[in-house]
């Protein structure tokens, strides 16, 4: 069964380059981002993991842990991190799962059930393992993004999406297109004009079903 938004992630026990943990323990009481790739020592993914390392302070500010996922082993992860840190110019302190048996990849619906790792495999054999999941404190999927092999992920967008999810959860609002922190938010349809004005001070009614407001400072 495919893993969808608002599904609870499976509580798998995984081996990483930083030891063994369960996914639920890793998420803990905060937020988590799981991002996967098809093979260590590949060019695009090296730049992506470097970008994640550069954002370490931003993840921490948002109470968010990050975990990489790869179908290679722990020893390869340790060696590959040297390249990641060289390219990214930042310490790659996040764990990377060694999903050699494809258990996590299949449980997260990244690969078909019959998938296996052939001898002398290439990244194309696990090309669909290129997904970003944002998971909330309730251990449920809040957002997912899937990328092709030839387009690098934009982790500034992942960060923006995380800000939107956390703001929506904290303030009971929605965020419009291209929203960034500090921008106007969408007032939920279920909230009356009176209640919205009492909460936000004023509202900007664009359409009967589209009302914007500024969050209180």
Buried (B, 14 or more C-beta within 10 A) or exposed (E): EEBEEEBEBBEBEBBBBBEEBEBBEBBEEBBBBBBBBBBBEBEBBBBBBBBBBBBBEBBEEBEBBBBBBBBBBBEBBEEBBEBBBEBBEBEBEBBBBBBBEBBBBBBBBBBEEEBEBEEEEEBEBBBBBBBBBBBBBEBBBBBBBEBEBEEEBBBEEBBBBBBBBBBBBEBEBBBEEEBEEEBBBBBBEEBEEEEBBEBBEEBEEEEEEEBBBBBEE
